[in-house]
Amino acid sequence: MKKQIAILGSTGSIGTQALQVIEEHADLYEVYCLTANNKVELLAQQARKFKPAAVVIANEAKYDELKNLLADQPDIKVYAGADALDQIVEAEPINMVLTAMVGFAGLSPTIHAIKARKTICLANKETLVVAGELICNLAQTYHSPILPVDSEHSAIFQSLVGEDQNEIEKILLTASGGPFRLMSQEQLATVTKADALRHPTWDMGAKITIDSATMMNKGFEVIEAKWLFGVEADQIQVLVHPQSIVHSAVQFRDGAVKAQLGVPDMRLPIQYAFSFPQRLHLSGERLDLFQHPLEFFEPDLKKFRCLALAFEAIRQGGNMPCIVNAANEIVNRAFLEDRCSFLQMSDVIERTMQRVPFISKPSYDTYVETDREARRVASELLGS
């Protein structure tokens, strides 16, 4: 029987590459559902090619357009809205849910998928950033495996296979350093969104590319690593590694370090999550270590303030990571719309952290309210 896969965010970078993996192994995997936020035409093209049982467009205003585009595909059910996302992941035939949506919006459907006991292939980092403790508790309660798709967390996961209960001494989380690694603070004051969108290694969506430029993306990955691998913040070391060949590593109590290396290709961690514990053939470039020097540098937390703020949030715990995530989504969008400078982003996030009430033991409703309030405060600070 082919594994039935739901892809939340099929029109984004992760979603489109996941479809390439499914196409390469059409004897093993089948698309049950595809979803998108706004990209109606691409979603319709994907639906025509992969023939899922259902498609969901999160933006309800786009429903009629999608329905018309697929009018000649009567076997594909068309839905719209956040509630439809929550409901579709519960469909009985689905084995795996790839959560490749961007932002806070990925939290609710992930919770519904966990409660439906689906295997979660996690590419939406905000889910664990915002509500890591809640998600991990639910996954344990409903026996729903969480397999990481981010290249760094997949590398850590792969390094831990076969280690059973061996104690982790330290996680070495690598970062490319983004496009501004060698710039001074003064130079960062004048960078533009066009500069920030030119990532030196990875081809990603605009939001994640900006987060990589500020290194907030790496801060979020630190928070994710805490929950995925049961470590504390002071057990996670960020290493700037411009070549993006060592995707991350684990140091054990005896001093041994295990790492996962490979060319920068997101299809590999996507496929590994789908096929675990097996490894399947993957077409593409192979790593040639003779062609790649391996360099590592310490990140500058004064220059990349967002990374420092993420560490601060993880140490405080509670709803503080949720506050940081919401504020970051607001300033990230503002920067892309030329309403905010590069350095102003971290300033607004820090001030939002100071103004939104801290709650040490948040519930799901607390996260929703915190997200709403943090967005309001950050938007107000941008306008002041």
C-alpha positions, 0 to 999 in steps of 0.5 A, spaced: 500 500 500 502 506 498 503 511 503 498 517 503 501 524 504 497 530 506 502 536 504 500 543 508 503 548 504 504 545 497 506 551 493 512 553 497 519 551 497 518 545 501 512 543 498 514 543 491 520 539 493 516 534 497 512 533 490 518 531 486 520 526 492 513 523 491 514 523 483 520 520 484 517 514 488 510 514 485 510 506 487 511 508 494 507 515 496 501 518 493 498 525 495 492 525 498 491 532 499 494 539 497 493 546 500 496 553 499 494 560 502 494 564 496 497 561 490 491 558 486 493 557 479 499 553 482 495 549 486 490 547 481 496 545 476 499 541 482 492 538 483 491 536 475 498 533 476 498 529 482 490 527 482 489 528 490 482 526 493 482 534 496 485 541 495 484 546 500 485 554 499 486 557 506 484 564 503 476 563 502 476 569 497 480 564 492 475 559 493 471 560 487 477 561 483 480 554 485 473 551 484 473 554 477 480 552 475 478 544 477 471 544 474 473 539 469 476 534 475 470 532 479 474 527 483 478 532 486 474 535 492 475 543 493 475 546 500 477 553 503 478 556 510 482 555 516 477 550 519 477 546 512 485 545 513 484 542 520 479 537 518 482 535 512 488 532 516 484 528 520 481 524 514 482 516 515 486 514 509 492 519 511 498 516 513 503 522 514 502 530 514 507 534 511 507 541 515 510 546 510 506 552 511 509 558 514 508 561 520 503 561 526 497 558 521 501 551 521 499 550 529 492 548 529 492 543 523 498 540 526 495 539 533 489 536 529 493 531 525 497 529 532 490 528 535 488 524 529 494 520 530 498 521 523 505 521 523 508 529 522 513 531 518 515 537 521 517 543 516 513 548 520 518 551 525 513 556 528 509 550 531 514 548 536 517 555 537 510 557 539 508 551 543 513 546 543 511 543 550 504 543 548 506 539 541 510 534 545 505 532 550 500 531 545 505 527 540 506 523 546 499 522 548 496 520 541 503 516 539 504 521 533 511 521 531 514 527 529 520 527 524 524 533 523 524 536 515 529 542 517 535 540 514 539 542 521 534 538 525 534 532 520 541 532 521 541 531 528 536 526 528 540 522 523 546 523 527 542 520 533 539 514 529 542 507 533 544 511 539 538 509 543 539 512 550 546 515 549 546 522 553 547 528 548 552 533 551 551 538 546 548 539 539 552 543 534 547 547 530 550 550 523 548 556 520 550 559 513 550 566 516 546 568 510 548 574 506 550 579 511 555 574 515 561 579 513 558 586 513 559 591 519 553 594 523 554 600 519 553 596 513 547 593 516 543 599 517 542 600 509 541 593 506 535 592 502 530 587 502 533 585 495 540 584 498 537 580 504 533 575 499 540 573 495 541 567 500 548 565 498 546 557 499 539 555 499 533 557 495 527 558 500 521 562 500 521 570 502 519 569 509 524 564 511 530 567 507 529 574 511 529 570 517 536 567 515 538 574 513 537 576 521 539 569 523 532 569 527 531 563 523 537 560 527 534 562 533 527 559 532 531 552 530 535 553 537 528 553 540 525 547 536 532 543 537 530 544 545 523 540 544 525 535 539 531 533 542 530 534 550 536 539 551 537 545 554 539 552 551 546 552 554 547 545 550 546 548 543 551 551 540 550 555 533 556 554 528 556 559 522 558 554 517 558 558 510 558 552 505 552 549 508 555 542 507 555 539 515 548 540 516 548 539 524 552 535 529 551 531 536 556 531 541 556 525 546 558 524 553 564 521 551 566 527 546 565 523 540 561 528 535 557 525 529 555 529 523 550 529 517 554 532 511 551 533 504 550 538 498 544 543 500 538 539 497 532 539 501 529 533 498 534 529 502 531 531 509 524 531 506 525 524 503 528 521 509 522 523 513 518 520 508 522 513 508 525 513 515 528 508 517 529 506 510 534 510 505 531 510 498 535 512 492 535 520 491 537 523 484 542 529 484 548 532 486 553 528 490 558 531 495 565 531 493 569 533 499 575 535 495 571 541 492 569 544 499 573 547 504 569 546 511 569 553 515 566 554 522 565 561 525 562 563 532 556 568 530 556 575 532 550 576 537 551 583 537 550 584 530 545 579 529 541 581 535 535 576 533 539 570 535 540 573 542 533 574 543 531 567 541 536 565 546 533 569 551 526 567 549 528 560 550 531 561 557 524 565 559 520 559 556 512 560 557 509 564 552 515 568 550 517 564 544 510 565 542 511 573 543 518 573 539 515 569 533 508 573 532 513 580 533 518 577 528 512 575 523 510 582 523 517 586 522 519 580 517 512 582 513 514 590 514 521 589 511 519 586 505 514 591 504 519 597 505 516 599 512 521 597 516 529 597 516 533 591 517 536 593 524 529 596 526 526 589 526 530 586 532 528 593 536 521 592 535 521 584 537 525 586 543 520 592 545 514 587 544 517 582 548 518 587 554 510 590 553 506 583 552 504 580 558 509 574 560 505 567 562 509 562 565 504 556 564 500 557 557 494 553 554 493 553 547 488 559 548 493 563 551 498 562 545 492 564 541 491 570 545 499 572 546 499 571 538 494 576 537 496 581 542 504 581 540 502 582 533 498 588 535 503 591 539 509 590 534 504 593 529 503 599 533 511 600 534 512 600 527 507 605 526 510 610 532 
